[in-house]
Amino acid sequence: MKLPRRNFVYLAASAVAFPVMSRTAAALDYPTHPVRIIVGFAAGQAIDITTRLIGQWLSVQLGQQFVIENRPGAGGNIATEAVVRAPADGYTLLAVGSNNMINATLYEKLNFDFIRDIAPVASIARVPQVMEVNPSFSAKTVPEFIAYAKANPGKISFASAGSGSVAHVTAEMFKMMTGTNMLHVPYRGAAPALTDLLGGQVQVMFDNMPSSIEHIRAGRLRPLAVTTATRLEVLPDVPTVGEFVPGFETSAWGGIGAPKGTPTEIIAKLNTEINAALADPTMKARIDGLGGRVFALSPAEYKKLLAAETDKWAKVIKSSNARPD
């Protein structure tokens, strides 16, 4: 049976429109069952804590459980690959961290391309680092530290939470920008690194603020500078590294990503809800209490940030010849 041309055109147009309408309807109904957010590190770390705060908010606001699943290993690459290979339907999300931007260059062979395969959903917070020394160390300022390091090349040991960690590459950037030579001592996590810094076995560390702030307040560690572009309210008398090393600035970033191909309507819905959470005074206070700063971006803005941070760390890693553990 032949269809009149007008009917044929109508049916053809409907067939094209149907997938778009289905995706839009799915976004309006989303989520209809629990959502997983996969974290590439053990419970209790800063990225895990901030992700759980956002997960709790989303669970209440969207009426379905956002379940946090920890899959530590390979600097977060195991978790990232799991999300890359998941269906692009909004029900498997990734807790994005600075490790993702660092790993893009640190690891020579990965089964995914982070920038290509993960769609940015929303940023959550940035966590500054603090350049800190054991109180017995002679340098009390960044200029004194640089002068000592140049006069004693290779004799200062800096601790990190592991090769390729934010603490590691931040120190490598400091070396690159100041022309100093320090010895890297990697640990399996921030806690044992801090233990040796407190004990004087190593001299300096660029640690994330949340795990060091109480040691600083108690006088067990001496802060020389913070790594952000401006001074911090929690340490108002501590200068920035950039006041002495022009252009030096870094933070650890936390956010949410999804498999590429996830409907833009779902990404937009999640972005709106997460940004609403970050505007809530209680949520902001919780994140501030961890030593972080809320940082709300659109998906497009977040994509630019991820690309810029990946390029920045690529230069540092190539210059330092850093390798994963």
Steps between C-alpha positions, in 0.01 A plus 500: 500500500634840400490779755407850389814714490373727781450201733841358410676829582310523830595146603863553402518820704342324797756221480783755517339691785414193709855436635533868594162494676595175679826649625322812622236293676771287661668816628175632643439169682865453601588333726252213522734268693820533709808668354860394569779754546834318479790642701853392411634524854431353842225635723596794718716689251398853400355400162297225667363733767394776259345244264297352786373846595381559144358147479290560810367824357410341166330207672268739684437738212451242224324229700738212423807374681837621370725220625872563548715208386872506583731331249853601597805404298738618226465865600128499430531339156302188598200712594531717191511202264194349670303818427635531145369149426162554673179577306466870420164530674582713806487210746878459535698814584863570585646702786747705296821612668831661408636146469307467173675801350840387629459138389432604141875563465644304792391163358637418157228247418141530613196321361315831475550868428362695795427822312335310214316228692365681808236771464535779760187533714584743781790623707457484877798649677864581487734413784816709546835357594721639770879504479603390848818403681596337824540777763865398549582595139697824480304674223205706622398657167482392136799719400707348785393153389599565138836643608570197722397257225729666246788499747438133582391332174349154548515519880134592561253211493137567415223257589196414292200268515653302211656549158261697284297630795407868513758550777768349276432699183448823696849462647636418155342820367664691786837348407448585132401861566768573763791305354546300821597137542320292764471127559154343465395249767165340401273336756184292474264777595512836676483359855838319501659792315381739769623264772855522366474876445390542862788276607758695300593215263405726207513878492210629289165402351239665277199340664127545448371742760242268667753243620751759629298784645473358855877431513560860395258638759670292769844627400623156398563623144610840373316632194718697261238575236176389339479405133188697402505832315373685809545454874258279690259597775608198708865616491476876437857578605656235277610637160450332164787333317418730210601805706859376465477278190293694243243286320505214750146383575338164548213327676363149516165487321193290563195454281269259322527346153301254290569267206519683168169493319296552817193704398564872533162537672612268782833678532321836516262371768785371714699820451204712612446292813868488595540875452192550719672290767814713479291815548348360819663663808509173695672315216746785450584495870557124492742528208672806652544297819695242300739771383343519154320766301178440310545554129192490278539489121287414201590177312665708224705701751598184683615343173734796438639475853571127465680556170708788641599304811592197288729717287657663807586171666624352172774763491602431860502121458702514178748743658546290814483162326259386772381139485221315686583268791 
